[in-house]
Amino acid sequence: MSTVDTQLEELKSEIVSEVPNEISISDVTYEGPELVVYTRDPKKFAGDGDLIRRLASKLRKRITVRPDPDVLSVPDRAREQIMDVVPEDAGITDLDFHADTGEVVIEAQKPGMVIGRHGSTLREITQQVGWTPEVVRTPPIESSTVSNVRNFLKQERDERRDILERIGRQIHREEMSDDEWVRITTLGCCREVGRASFIVSTPETRVLVDCGDKPGAEDEVPYLQVPEALGSGANSIDAVVLTHAHLDHSALIPLLFKYGYDGPIYCTEPTRDLMGLLTLDYLDVAAKEGRAPPYESEMVREAIKHCIPIEYGDVTDISPDIKLTLHNAGHILGSSIAHFHIGDGLYNVAFSGDIHYTDTRLFNGAVNEFPRVETLVLESTYGGRNDYQTDQADSERDLKRVINEAYDRDGKVLIPAFAVGRSQEIMLVLEEAMRSGDIPEMPVHLDGMIWEATAIHTTYPEYLRDDLRDRIFHEDENPFLADQFNHIDGGEEERQEVADGGPAIILSTSGMVTGGPIMSWLEHLGTDPDTSMVFVGYQAQGTLGRRIQNGWDEIPVGNGGRGRGDTLTLNCNVETVDGFSGHADRQGLENFVKTMNPRPEKVLCVHGDESSTQDLSSALYHEYNMRTFAPKNLETFRFL
């Protein structure tokens, strides 16, 4: 018998001794980081609302209780009973029964009403029908991504259980080494923006944190071939942690499965869905531009199948010697700071991913309180000594001025925007400005993936700022459903109609003008002196957006602006409105570190150009007397 089997037998005995005699325990197994307990008495188990919490606390495990399949009530009868228990106002839209696991997936417009206060309604459901309820939200705006992901995971349920059981055994295996050390190896995004990728190593475990591309430089990818990463085989990596879905962090995650990786990806649920959306679009753009895609769409599905979503604040075992906790990073939907607790109190490392320290219209500001952090790996996108962004209120005032001036000229406003994050932030500004009369009412056209990304935002309101979440819960107040927003889905003919029409605002991907429908809009509107093109997000070195921002007026428009097609002479007004970035500016980064509790001993400044990382590293060293570094790619830092 393996050590994991022995461990499970011991856990089963301990659970049997803890639960009342009338509750039988038929099996105990691991699925990913969770301990799954099967019982023939699910109704009695649910009758003690505190029992699962007591077991989880005693065993120090995340616990899911499932009924044995042969004690379940028939689905038709269970359906009626569930509808009787759950208030009608919850708006149940679907019930999906899975007899193999005894779970019923309840999709509802108001999941909170299905859950009930402290889970009371969920317990009542199990007491009535025996099935274990799992609750998901019905998207207020229909999302093909959310629907496709849910249907795919439903189809792959059996294989996914096998994957999770295998991963669970790997997580809870016996430790093999008595050595104690921690290493961080930089595989990308050091003294540059893009291709974020790191390896966290211990004698027992290797974890890959992020695996992205570099905007504007398709041939520069993370150094995955080195021995610390995939050089000794894809399955020498125990786990992947994805901080958020932007392509400079996620684009090459599916590539790992092409190389043979078969392990877990830990991220939040919205990050999983957005990764699917953005990586499939990444392949689509490559195909349209005649480039060989780095992997097939099947690899995106494999990545989604291997995702293990975890919520902010949940402490999760991901290997015998590492616990992971994700915290809100305030950057985009589902973005996370990844905190690693290594060994039995041995060492703690936090990776900031991308952060925004203060509240925005979309998100609460980044969390910076942790039980312990010895080393912080900190993004430095705006870490330069002069990288101070405009105050948000001033930024919004500036954007409204540009819009009013264009409207007075009977012109249009063209905003290149990232589909995820900046677009929704701008939509909230525009909705309120029109509602309050600060700018005239006019159509706001959303092109590219912006509408789909917005639909995903409304599916996960619990990840949004508190007051925005409350507005989305009330359908008649949902700002994303305002009348002025129009989804462009008719292609060139519809774009031509907009170009020929009156004043309008167009939000279009890609945010750095590296391809996508923004190239078409430049052809329609770029030569018009009445049009204003407004940059509201970061423009990386080497991107067409940065060149236009720097004054280029002869730009390539064929092949996604990569210089192999026709050129266009820009005659529109080009403006930059700072303050809408999803990144903290220099002051925000300093404040994040200054108010960290506890403050780290060491800081590695990454994800910024050379001067930004060095400026921030120097400032933090002088200000707080901590050891700081501006590492290069392919450096390894050993701790302990």
Secondary structure, 3 states (H helix, E strand, C coil): CCHHHHHHHHHHHHHHHHCCCCCCEEEEEEECCEEEEEECCHHHHHHCCCHHHHHHHHHCCEEEEEECHHHCCCHHHHHHHHHHHCCHHHCEEEEEEECCCCEEEEEECCHHHHHCHHHHHHHHHHHHHCCEEEEEECCCCCCHHHHHHHHHHHHCHHHHHHHHHHHHHHHCCCCCCCCCCEEEEEEECCCCCCCCEEEEECCCCEEEECCCCCCCCCCCCCCCCCHHHHHCCHHHCCEEECCCCCHHHHCCHHHHHHCCCCCCEEECHHHHHHHHHHHHHHHHHHHHCCCCCCCCHHHHHHHHHCEEECCCCCCEEEECCEEEEEEECCCCCCCEEEEEEECCCCEEEEECCCCCCCCCCCCCCCCCECCCCCEEEEECCCCCCCCCCCCHHHHHHHHHHHHHHHHHCCCEEEEECCCCCHHHHHHHHHHHHHHHCCCCCCCEEEECCHHHHHHHHHHCHHHCCHHHHHHHHCHHHCHHHCCCEEECCCCHHHHHHHHHCCCEEEEECCCCCCCCCHHHHHHHHCCCCCCEEEECCCCCCCCHHHHHHCCCCEEECHHHHCCCCCEEECCCEEEECCCCCCCCCHHHHHHHHHCCECCCCEEEEECCCHHHHHHHHHHHHHHHCCEEECCCCCCEEEEC
